[in-house]
Amino acid sequence: MSRKIDELHKKHVGQALEGRKYRRGERAKDDRQQTVLCPDGIKPNPHHFAVKTEVLLPLESKATCPFCLAEMSFNRFLVSDKKGISHSKSKCPACERGMLLKSLARMQSFSAEQYAEWVFEYPGFWRIISSHYATWRNRLRLMGWTNEFWNRYKLLKEERTLSRPEGYEDYMNRKAEEEQQEWARSQQQPQESYGEQ
């Protein structure tokens, strides 16, 4: 009888150990700090982010917001999320506009013409800065970019209007003008009377 009890006890303890191993394995799957072992060695944990040096600037360097042109130290633009400091997003403390870190880093190497191209291609840029346009315009002037920026922006705008395909409204207006010109020509030509031949 005691042997039977010992076997039942071992079986129960074994099941309990299996249950604990299972729970521990499940907790390990959810642990974002878990090191992943594989036959080749340690596999990089996909939940750890490697800092990309081509995106991040030195923390104490100056950075310029592309939306309000406010210049301050780079570390003031950093945003923290659940995992720590975000390695893809940033936020301007002056205008509180979110942006990608690569846009912020690219702003450091922009010339006035390159900035004009970025503004031209950014959808809704003028709507975004409409509330602080005067501040943006003054900062653009302080940077010494006003003339180069507006010359390049106007050139890009002209190129787009020239290369823009004709829309339905433009087509209808053109057709109406052609018909009006044709009618005016027909009115100027002498009318043949129908009775004479």
N, CA and C of each residue as an Amber inpcrd file, in Angstrom:
protein
   591
   0.8110000  -1.1700000   0.0000000   0.0000000   0.0000000   0.0000000
   0.8750000   1.2640000   0.0000000   1.9080000   1.2580000   0.7850000
   2.7750000   2.4260000   0.8460000   3.4830000   2.6350000  -0.4950000
   3.7370000   1.5120000  -1.1860000   4.3570000   1.6310000  -2.4990000
   3.4020000   2.3050000  -3.4860000   2.1400000   1.9420000  -3.3920000
   1.1360000   2.5390000  -4.2410000   1.0030000   4.0340000  -3.9300000
   1.0540000   4.3890000  -2.6730000   0.9700000   5.7920000  -2.2690000
   2.1860000   6.5430000  -2.7770000   3.3640000   5.9270000  -2.6770000
   4.5860000   6.5660000  -3.1820000   4.4930000   6.8200000  -4.6890000
   3.9520000   5.8460000  -5.4380000   3.8030000   6.0060000  -6.8860000
   2.8250000   7.1430000  -7.2000000   1.6950000   7.1830000  -6.4690000
   0.7280000   8.2580000  -6.6740000   1.3410000   9.6130000  -6.3160000
   2.1330000   9.6210000  -5.2240000   2.7810000  10.8580000  -4.8030000
   3.7670000  11.3380000  -5.8690000   4.5780000  10.4170000  -6.4110000
   5.5410000  10.7660000  -7.4550000   4.8160000  11.2750000  -8.7020000
   3.6990000  10.5980000  -9.0440000   2.9330000  10.9920000 -10.2140000
   2.3630000  12.4030000 -10.0070000   1.8100000  12.6560000  -8.8200000
   1.2370000  13.9690000  -8.5220000   2.3240000  15.0500000  -8.5220000
   3.4680000  14.7560000  -7.9000000   4.5820000  15.7100000  -7.8660000
   5.1040000  15.9400000  -9.2770000   5.1760000  14.9040000 -10.0940000
   5.6250000  15.0160000 -11.4840000   4.7140000  15.9160000 -12.2980000
   3.3850000  15.7140000 -12.0780000   2.4280000  16.5700000 -12.7960000
   2.5550000  18.0240000 -12.3450000   2.7760000  18.2020000 -11.0440000
   2.9260000  19.5570000 -10.5240000   4.1840000  20.2070000 -11.0990000
   5.2710000  19.4120000 -11.1920000   6.5120000  19.9400000 -11.7670000
   6.3170000  20.2870000 -13.2370000   5.6040000  19.4270000 -13.9650000
   5.3220000  19.6920000 -15.3740000   4.5050000  20.9740000 -15.5160000
   3.5480000  21.1460000 -14.6190000   2.7290000  22.3640000 -14.6540000
   3.5620000  23.6050000 -14.3830000   4.4730000  23.4970000 -13.4110000
   5.3430000  24.6330000 -13.1040000   6.2980000  24.9200000 -14.2580000
   6.8170000  23.8590000 -14.8770000   7.7010000  24.0520000 -16.0320000
   6.9440000  24.7290000 -17.1700000   5.7030000  24.2960000 -17.3630000
   4.8830000  24.8840000 -18.4210000   4.6430000  26.3660000 -18.1480000
   4.2690000  26.6880000 -16.9130000   4.0100000  28.0840000 -16.5630000
   5.2800000  28.9290000 -16.6800000   6.4060000  28.3570000 -16.2500000
   7.6790000  29.0720000 -16.3510000   8.0320000  29.3280000 -17.8190000
   7.7760000  28.3280000 -18.6760000   8.0220000  28.4890000 -20.1130000
   7.1440000  29.5620000 -20.7210000   5.8810000  29.6090000 -20.2770000
   4.9680000  30.6300000 -20.7860000   5.3860000  32.0260000 -20.3190000
   5.8310000  32.1260000 -19.0610000   6.3190000  33.4100000 -18.5710000
   7.5660000  33.8450000 -19.3300000   8.4250000  32.8910000 -19.6660000
   9.6490000  33.2090000 -20.4170000   9.3070000  33.7360000 -21.8050000
   8.2320000  33.2220000 -22.4150000   7.8260000  33.7070000 -23.7370000
   7.3970000  35.1660000 -23.6670000   6.7520000  35.5520000 -22.5640000
   6.2760000  36.9190000 -22.4030000   7.3560000  37.8650000 -21.8950000
   8.4670000  37.3160000 -21.4030000   9.5390000  38.1450000 -20.8540000
  10.3240000  38.7860000 -21.9950000  10.2330000  40.0960000 -22.0950000
  10.8980000  40.7940000 -23.1930000  12.4040000  40.9040000 -22.9870000
  12.8780000  40.6280000 -21.7780000  14.3100000  40.6800000 -21.5030000
  14.9720000  39.3090000 -21.6940000  14.1810000  38.3200000 -22.0600000
  14.6630000  36.9460000 -22.1730000  15.7290000  36.8230000 -23.2650000
  16.8110000  36.1520000 -22.9650000  17.8510000  35.8640000 -23.9490000
  17.4530000  34.6120000 -24.7120000  17.5850000  34.6500000 -26.0120000
  17.1870000  33.5280000 -26.8490000  18.4320000  32.7300000 -27.2160000
  18.4450000  31.4530000 -26.8240000  19.5760000  30.5830000 -27.1440000
  19.2370000  29.7410000 -28.3690000  20.2250000  29.5460000 -29.2150000
  20.0550000  28.7040000 -30.3890000  21.3630000  27.9480000 -30.6150000
  21.3930000  26.9670000 -31.5250000  22.6160000  26.1940000 -31.7330000
  23.8240000  27.0400000 -32.1300000  23.6050000  28.1860000 -32.7680000
  24.7140000  29.0470000 -33.1890000  25.1990000  29.9660000 -32.0760000
  24.5370000  29.9600000 -30.9560000  24.9070000  30.8430000 -29.8620000
  23.6910000  31.6080000 -29.3840000  23.8930000  32.8270000 -28.9910000
  22.7950000  33.6520000 -28.5080000  22.2260000  34.4400000 -29.6740000
  20.9250000  34.3160000 -29.8330000  20.2180000  35.0300000 -30.8960000
  19.8350000  36.4130000 -30.3790000  19.9610000  37.4540000 -31.2060000
  19.5630000  38.7930000 -30.7220000  18.0820000  38.8260000 -30.3580000
  17.7960000  39.4320000 -29.2380000  16.4150000  39.5390000 -28.7840000
  15.6960000  40.5590000 -29.6580000  14.5830000  40.1600000 -30.2960000
  13.8890000  41.1010000 -31.1820000  13.2400000  42.2640000 -30.4380000
  13.1250000  42.1570000 -29.1280000  12.4950000  43.2150000 -28.3550000
  13.4930000  44.2740000 -27.8950000  14.7840000  44.0200000 -28.0730000
  15.7960000  45.0180000 -27.7430000  16.1040000  45.8050000 -28.9980000
  16.2020000  47.0950000 -28.8760000  16.4620000  47.9450000 -30.0240000
  17.9270000  48.3260000 -30.0540000  18.5130000  48.1830000 -31.2030000
  19.8750000  48.6580000 -31.3830000  19.8000000  50.1220000 -31.7910000
  20.6160000  50.9200000 -31.1960000  20.6140000  52.3410000 -31.5270000
  21.2650000  52.4970000 -32.8890000  20.5540000  53.1160000 -33.8030000
  21.0820000  53.3350000 -35.1420000  21.8040000  54.6720000 -35.1400000
  23.0910000  54.6280000 -35.3550000  23.8720000  55.8600000 -35.2800000
  23.5780000  56.7930000 -36.4330000  23.0970000  56.2680000 -37.5750000
  22.8100000  57.1670000 -38.6840000  21.5330000  57.9600000 -38.4420000
  20.6980000  57.5300000 -37.5090000  19.4620000  58.2590000 -37.2160000
  19.6490000  59.1780000 -36.0250000  20.1960000  58.6660000 -34.9550000
  20.3230000  59.4610000 -33.7360000  21.5160000  60.4040000 -33.8190000
  21.3200000  61.5920000 -33.3560000  22.3810000  62.5830000 -33.2860000
  22.9650000  62.5470000 -31.8810000  24.1310000  63.1170000 -31.6790000
  24.6250000  63.2270000 -30.3030000  23.6080000  63.9990000 -29.4680000
  23.3790000  63.5480000 -28.2570000  22.2950000  64.0810000 -27.4340000
  22.4060000  65.5720000 -27.1650000  23.6010000  66.1050000 -27.0790000
  23.7580000  67.5250000 -26.7600000  23.8910000  68.4060000 -27.9920000
  23.8230000  67.8270000 -29.1930000  23.9160000  68.6580000 -30.3970000
  22.6110000  69.4030000 -30.6140000  22.6450000  70.4250000 -31.4320000
  21.4610000  71.2160000 -31.7350000  20.6610000  70.5340000 -32.8390000
  19.3490000  70.5560000 -32.6960000  18.4460000  70.0060000 -33.7070000
  17.3860000  71.0590000 -34.0050000  16.8910000  71.0270000 -35.2450000
  15.8830000  71.9990000 -35.6830000  14.6190000  71.2780000 -36.0790000
  13.4980000  71.7030000 -35.5380000  12.2020000  71.1210000 -35.8830000
  11.8430000  71.5280000 -37.3070000  11.4710000  70.5850000 -38.1770000
  11.1140000  70.9540000 -39.5470000   9.7710000  71.6650000 -39.6530000
   8.9500000  71.6360000 -38.6070000   7.6320000  72.2520000 -38.6610000
   7.6010000  73.6820000 -38.1240000   8.3470000  73.9520000 -37.0590000
   8.3290000  75.3140000 -36.5150000   9.6990000  75.9710000 -36.5720000
  10.7180000  75.2310000 -37.0070000  12.1030000  75.6980000 -37.1230000
  12.7010000  76.1350000 -35.7910000  12.1690000  75.6070000 -34.6840000
  12.7440000  75.8840000 -33.3650000  14.0310000  75.0790000 -33.2280000
  15.0640000  75.7160000 -32.7150000  16.3490000  75.0470000 -32.5520000
  16.6360000  74.8630000 -31.0720000  16.8750000  73.6190000 -30.6670000
  17.2010000  73.3010000 -29.2750000  17.9940000  72.0030000 -29.2480000
  18.4170000  71.5670000 -28.0670000  19.2410000  70.3660000 -27.9930000
  18.4250000  69.1310000 -28.3920000  19.1080000  68.1920000 -29.0160000
  18.4700000  67.0030000 -29.5740000  17.7270000  66.1910000 -28.5180000
  18.2780000  66.1020000 -27.3100000  17.6460000  65.2670000 -26.2840000
  16.2690000  65.7830000 -25.8720000  15.9450000  67.0410000 -26.1440000
  14.6180000  67.5690000 -25.8150000  13.5500000  67.0620000 -26.7770000
  13.9700000  66.5510000 -27.9460000  13.0300000  66.0350000 -28.9310000
  12.6740000  64.5560000 -28.6820000  13.4530000  63.8700000 -27.8700000
  13.2470000  62.4450000 -27.6740000  11.9430000  62.1610000 -26.9350000
  11.3240000  61.0400000 -27.3020000  10.0470000  60.6330000 -26.7300000
  10.2410000  59.2610000 -26.1030000   9.6590000  59.0430000 -24.9240000
   9.7410000  57.7210000 -24.3220000   8.4140000  57.0020000 -24.5110000
   8.5160000  55.7030000 -24.7040000   7.3220000  54.8720000 -24.8090000
   7.4340000  53.7610000 -23.7780000   6.6370000  52.7250000 -23.9000000
   6.6240000  51.6530000 -22.9020000   7.9700000  50.9390000 -22.8020000
   8.7240000  50.9380000 -23.8760000   9.9850000  50.2030000 -23.9040000
  11.1870000  51.0850000 -23.6080000  10.9750000  52.3500000 -23.3380000
  12.0750000  53.2750000 -23.0970000  12.0290000  54.3930000 -24.1160000
  13.1920000  54.8940000 -24.4970000  13.2580000  55.9670000 -25.4790000
  12.9700000  55.4100000 -26.8580000  12.0710000  56.0630000 -27.5730000
  11.7080000  55.6280000 -28.9170000  12.8720000  55.8860000 -29.8620000
  13.1440000  54.9200000 -30.7270000  14.2380000  55.0460000 -31.6840000
  13.7350000  55.3800000 -33.0770000  12.4500000  55.7290000 -33.1830000
  11.9170000  56.0940000 -34.4950000  11.0890000  57.3700000 -34.4550000
  10.6110000  57.7640000 -33.2860000   9.7290000  58.9240000 -33.2020000
  10.3280000  59.9960000 -32.3120000   9.9060000  61.2300000 -32.5790000
  10.3230000  62.3540000 -31.7500000   9.1850000  63.3690000 -31.7030000
   9.3190000  64.3440000 -30.8300000   8.2710000  65.3530000 -30.6820000
   8.9210000  66.6780000 -30.3330000   8.5100000  67.7070000 -31.0260000
   9.0630000  69.0400000 -30.7800000   8.4290000  69.6180000 -29.5160000
   9.2390000  70.0530000 -28.5530000   8.6590000  70.6430000 -27.3500000
   8.0540000  72.0270000 -27.5980000   8.4430000  72.6980000 -28.6710000
   7.9140000  74.0370000 -28.9490000   6.5300000  73.9760000 -29.5900000
   6.4030000  73.2190000 -30.6850000   5.1060000  73.1660000 -31.3800000
   4.3200000  71.9030000 -31.0540000   4.9470000  70.9720000 -30.3280000
   4.3430000  69.7090000 -29.9050000   3.8760000  68.8610000 -31.0870000
   4.5810000  68.9560000 -32.1910000   4.2830000  68.1660000 -33.3820000
   5.1870000  66.9440000 -33.3910000   4.5850000  65.7670000 -33.5820000
   5.3540000  64.5360000 -33.6740000   5.9650000  64.3750000 -35.0500000
   7.1140000  63.7110000 -35.1080000   7.8000000  63.4870000 -36.3840000
   8.7050000  62.2780000 -36.2600000   9.1930000  61.8000000 -37.3630000
  10.1480000  60.7120000 -37.3510000  11.5260000  61.2630000 -37.0210000
  12.3180000  60.4610000 -36.3260000  13.6690000  60.9000000 -35.9880000
  14.5010000  61.1210000 -37.2380000  14.2330000  60.3360000 -38.2980000
  15.0340000  60.5140000 -39.5090000  14.7480000  61.8630000 -40.1620000
  13.5200000  62.3870000 -40.0230000  13.2240000  63.7310000 -40.5350000
  13.9750000  64.7810000 -39.7210000  14.0270000  64.5760000 -38.4250000
  14.7400000  65.5040000 -37.5570000  16.2380000  65.4680000 -37.8500000
  16.7840000  64.2730000 -38.0540000  18.2160000  64.1430000 -38.3420000
  18.5270000  64.7100000 -39.7300000  17.6380000  64.4910000 -40.6930000
  17.8480000  64.9970000 -42.0480000  17.8500000  66.5170000 -42.0740000
  17.0970000  67.1210000 -41.1750000  16.9920000  68.5780000 -41.1270000
  18.3540000  69.2220000 -40.8760000  19.2810000  68.5140000 -40.2130000
  20.5970000  69.0660000 -39.9080000  21.4450000  69.2510000 -41.1590000
  21.1900000  68.4260000 -42.1890000  22.0000000  68.5080000 -43.4020000
  21.2780000  69.2280000 -44.5360000  20.0550000  69.6810000 -44.3050000
  19.2850000  70.3570000 -45.3540000  19.8630000  71.7290000 -45.6830000
  19.7950000  72.0640000 -46.9590000  20.0030000  73.4480000 -47.3850000
  18.6060000  74.0500000 -47.5430000  18.5420000  75.3290000 -47.8700000
  17.2290000  75.9710000 -48.0330000  16.4420000  75.3200000 -49.1620000
  17.1340000  74.9650000 -50.2560000  16.4610000  74.3440000 -51.3990000
  15.9450000  72.9530000 -51.0500000  16.7400000  72.1880000 -50.3290000
  16.3100000  70.8440000 -49.9230000  15.1350000  70.9170000 -48.9610000
  15.1540000  71.8930000 -48.0830000  14.0410000  72.0800000 -47.1560000
  12.7760000  72.4550000 -47.9240000  12.9050000  73.2910000 -48.9430000
  11.7530000  73.6720000 -49.7720000  11.1670000  72.4360000 -50.4630000
  12.0310000  71.5430000 -50.9410000  11.5470000  70.3070000 -51.5700000
  10.8200000  69.4360000 -50.5620000  11.3620000  69.3430000 -49.3490000
  10.7250000  68.5370000 -48.2950000   9.3620000  69.1150000 -47.9540000
   9.2830000  70.4370000 -47.8080000   8.0100000  71.0990000 -47.4940000
   7.0120000  70.8700000 -48.6190000   7.4690000  70.9910000 -49.8680000
   6.5900000  70.8440000 -51.0210000   6.0120000  69.4320000 -51.0970000
   6.8200000  68.4270000 -50.7680000   6.3850000  67.0390000 -50.8650000
   5.6270000  66.5610000 -49.6310000   5.7020000  67.3030000 -48.5090000
   5.0400000  66.8710000 -47.2810000   3.5570000  67.2080000 -47.3650000
   2.6790000  66.2090000 -47.3450000   1.2450000  66.5090000 -47.4780000
   0.7010000  67.2480000 -46.2550000   0.0090000  68.3390000 -46.5010000
  -0.6320000  69.0840000 -45.4220000   0.2910000  69.9450000 -44.5940000
   1.4840000  70.2500000 -45.0980000   2.4460000  71.0340000 -44.3120000
   1.8750000  72.3980000 -43.9450000   1.2530000  73.0870000 -44.8970000
   0.7510000  74.4370000 -44.6410000  -0.4150000  74.4200000 -43.6640000
  -1.2040000  73.3650000 -43.6800000  -2.2940000  73.2490000 -42.7130000
  -1.7310000  73.0270000 -41.3120000  -0.6520000  72.2580000 -41.2230000
  -0.0370000  71.9550000 -39.9290000   0.5300000  73.2200000 -39.2900000
   1.1950000  74.0610000 -40.0840000   1.8460000  75.2430000 -39.4920000
   0.9720000  76.4850000 -39.5340000  -0.2670000  76.3480000 -39.9610000
  -1.1260000  77.5340000 -40.1020000  -1.2920000  78.3080000 -38.7920000
  -1.3060000  77.6280000 -37.6610000  -1.5100000  78.3190000 -36.3840000
  -0.2710000  79.0990000 -35.9450000   0.8980000  78.7210000 -36.4210000
   2.1210000  79.4340000 -36.0370000   2.9530000  79.8190000 -37.2760000
   2.2530000  80.2190000 -38.3480000   2.9330000  80.5870000 -39.5980000
   3.8570000  81.7860000 -39.4110000   3.4360000  82.7950000 -38.6640000
   4.2570000  84.0020000 -38.4730000   5.5750000  83.6560000 -37.7890000
   5.5210000  82.7970000 -36.7860000   6.7330000  82.3600000 -36.0870000
   7.6350000  81.5910000 -37.0300000   7.0530000  80.6800000 -37.8190000
   7.8260000  79.8930000 -38.7920000   8.5090000  80.8170000 -39.8010000
   7.7770000  81.8080000 -40.3180000   8.3170000  82.7350000 -41.3130000
   9.4740000  83.5450000 -40.7200000   9.3310000  83.9910000 -39.4770000
  10.4090000  84.7560000 -38.8280000  11.6450000  83.8960000 -38.6030000
  11.4510000  82.6500000 -38.2010000  12.5950000  81.7590000 -37.9890000
  13.2830000  81.4160000 -39.3050000  12.5050000  81.2950000 -40.3690000
  13.0840000  81.0560000 -41.6960000  13.9560000  82.2510000 -42.0950000
  13.4780000  83.4470000 -41.8060000  14.2360000  84.6650000 -42.1080000
  15.5130000  84.7190000 -41.2650000  15.4300000  84.3660000 -39.9690000
  16.6050000  84.3820000 -39.0920000  17.6680000  83.3790000 -39.5370000
  17.2170000  82.2780000 -40.1400000  18.1620000  81.2840000 -40.6520000
  18.8230000  81.7590000 -41.9520000  18.2700000  82.7930000 -42.5650000
  18.8140000  83.3190000 -43.8150000  18.3970000  82.5040000 -45.0290000
  17.2870000  81.7920000 -44.9220000  16.8420000  80.9020000 -45.9940000
  15.6850000  81.4660000 -46.8050000  15.1980000  82.6400000 -46.4940000
  13.9500000  83.1180000 -47.0770000  13.9730000  83.1350000 -48.6020000
  14.9410000  83.8170000 -49.1990000  14.9630000  83.9380000 -50.6620000
  15.1520000  82.5970000 -51.3580000  16.1370000  81.8300000 -50.9120000
  16.4020000  80.5300000 -51.5500000  15.2090000  79.5960000 -51.4060000
  14.6070000  79.6030000 -50.2030000  13.4600000  78.7250000 -49.9550000
  12.3180000  79.0590000 -50.8920000  11.8980000  80.3390000 -50.9360000
  10.7270000  80.7100000 -51.7280000  10.9830000  80.5830000 -53.2230000
  12.2130000  80.8690000 -53.6730000  12.5230000  80.6940000 -55.0980000
  12.3700000  79.2370000 -55.5080000  12.9250000  78.3380000 -54.7020000
  12.8390000  76.9060000 -55.0180000  11.4030000  76.4110000 -54.9030000
  10.6750000  76.8610000 -53.8870000   9.2910000  76.4180000 -53.6900000
   8.4090000  76.8630000 -54.8580000   8.5610000  78.1080000 -55.3070000
   7.7720000  78.6010000 -56.4330000   8.1060000  77.8470000 -57.7140000
   9.3860000  77.5270000 -57.9010000   9.7940000  76.7590000 -59.0730000
   9.1590000  75.3650000 -59.0630000   9.1600000  74.7150000 -57.9000000
   8.5260000  73.3910000 -57.7830000   7.0300000  73.4720000 -58.0520000
   6.3980000  74.5260000 -57.5610000   4.9620000  74.6920000 -57.7630000
   4.6410000  74.9150000 -59.2420000   5.4620000  75.7190000 -59.9300000
   5.2660000  75.9390000 -61.3620000   5.4460000  74.6490000 -62.1510000
   6.4700000  73.8710000 -61.7980000   6.7040000  72.5960000 -62.4880000
   5.5130000  71.6710000 -62.3310000   4.9260000  71.6540000 -61.1410000
   3.7790000  70.7710000 -60.9170000   2.5720000  71.2160000 -61.7360000
   2.3230000  72.5150000 -61.7790000   1.1570000  72.9900000 -62.5270000
   1.3320000  72.7490000 -64.0200000   2.5680000  72.8270000 -64.5230000
   2.8020000  72.5760000 -65.9440000   2.6930000  71.0900000 -66.2880000
   3.0990000  70.2370000 -65.3800000   3.0870000  68.7970000 -65.6540000
   1.8020000  68.1170000 -65.1830000   0.8840000  68.8940000 -64.5860000
  -0.3430000  68.3130000 -64.0510000  -1.2540000  67.8820000 -65.1950000
  -1.7920000  66.6710000 -65.1290000  -2.7220000  66.2390000 -66.1700000
  -4.0210000  67.0420000 -66.0840000  -4.6720000  67.1800000 -67.2310000
  -5.8930000  67.9610000 -67.2910000  -7.0160000  67.2370000 -66.5620000
  -7.6590000  67.9440000 -65.6460000  -8.7720000  67.3650000 -64.9050000
 -10.0690000  67.5420000 -65.6710000 -11.1230000  66.9740000 -65.1430000
 -12.4220000  67.0220000 -65.8170000 -12.9220000  68.4620000 -65.9420000
 -12.7690000  69.2450000 -64.8750000 -13.2290000  70.6310000 -64.9040000
 -12.4580000  71.4350000 -65.9490000 -11.1330000  71.2290000 -66.0020000
 -10.3210000  71.9140000 -67.0110000 -10.7430000  71.5030000 -68.4230000
 -11.0220000  70.2230000 -68.6030000 -11.4560000  69.7040000 -69.9050000
 -12.7690000  70.3580000 -70.3300000 -13.7220000  70.4420000 -69.4060000
 -15.0210000  71.0420000 -69.7200000 -14.8730000  72.5340000 -70.0360000
 -14.0350000  73.2360000 -69.3070000 -13.8060000  74.6540000 -69.5820000
 -13.1640000  74.8600000 -70.9470000 -12.1750000  74.0200000 -71.2610000
 -11.5130000  74.1220000 -72.5720000 -12.5010000  73.8590000 -73.6970000
 -13.3360000  72.8320000 -73.5580000 -14.3400000  72.5090000 -74.5800000
 -15.3300000  73.6600000 -74.7550000 -15.7600000  74.2670000 -73.6510000
 -16.7040000  75.3830000 -73.7280000 -16.0790000  76.5730000 -74.4550000
 -14.7940000  76.8400000 -74.1670000 -14.1130000  77.9370000 -74.8550000
 -13.9940000  77.6540000 -76.3550000 -13.6570000  76.4150000 -76.7160000
 -13.5540000  76.0430000 -78.1330000 -14.8920000  76.2130000 -78.8400000
 -15.9650000  75.7840000 -78.2010000 -17.2960000  75.9140000 -78.7990000
 -17.6910000  77.3840000 -78.9390000 -17.3190000  78.2000000 -77.9480000
 -17.6350000  79.6270000 -78.0030000 -16.8640000  80.2830000 -79.1520000
 -15.6010000  79.9250000 -79.3240000 -14.8090000  80.4810000 -80.4130000
 -15.3690000  80.0390000 -81.7670000 -15.7760000  78.7900000 -81.8630000
 -16.3590000  78.2800000 -83.1100000 -17.6690000  79.0100000 -83.4210000
 -18.4720000  79.2380000 -82.4310000 -19.7310000  79.9440000 -82.6230000
 -19.4680000  81.3810000 -83.0670000 -18.4460000  82.0370000 -82.4310000
 -18.1140000  83.4170000 -82.8010000 -17.6250000  83.4770000 -84.2420000
 -16.8470000  82.5040000 -84.6920000 -16.3890000  82.4540000 -86.0920000
 -17.5610000  82.2800000 -87.0430000 -18.4790000  81.4250000 -86.6460000
 -19.6280000  81.1840000 -87.5220000 -20.5140000  82.4310000 -87.6170000
 -20.5370000  83.2460000 -86.5930000 -21.3190000  84.4710000 -86.6180000
 -20.6680000  85.5380000 -87.4890000 -19.3500000  85.4820000 -87.6060000
 -18.6350000  86.4690000 -88.3960000 -18.6880000  86.1670000 -89.8850000
 -18.8380000  84.9220000 -90.2780000 -18.9000000  84.5510000 -91.6950000
 -20.2400000  85.0240000 -92.2590000 -20.2310000  85.4640000 -93.5450000
 -21.4940000  85.9060000 -94.1380000 -22.4770000  84.7530000 -94.2100000
 -23.7130000  85.0440000 -93.8910000 -24.7490000  84.0240000 -93.8850000
 -25.2720000  83.8470000 -95.3120000 -25.3490000  82.6380000 -95.7350000
 -25.9470000  82.3290000 -97.0490000 -27.4420000  82.2170000 -96.8550000
 -28.1460000  82.8460000 -97.7390000 -29.5960000  82.7110000 -97.6130000
 -30.0280000  81.4020000 -98.2380000 -31.0450000  80.8390000 -97.7040000
 -31.4630000  79.5320000 -98.1510000 -32.2720000  79.5940000 -99.4480000
 -32.8620000  80.6990000 -99.6990000 -33.7010000  80.8230000-100.8780000
 -32.9050000  81.0830000-102.1490000 -31.7270000  81.6410000-102.0570000
 -30.9470000  81.9790000-103.2410000 -30.0490000  80.8330000-103.6480000
 -30.0420000  80.5650000-104.9290000 -29.1060000  79.5730000-105.4730000
 -28.8150000  79.8310000-106.8890000
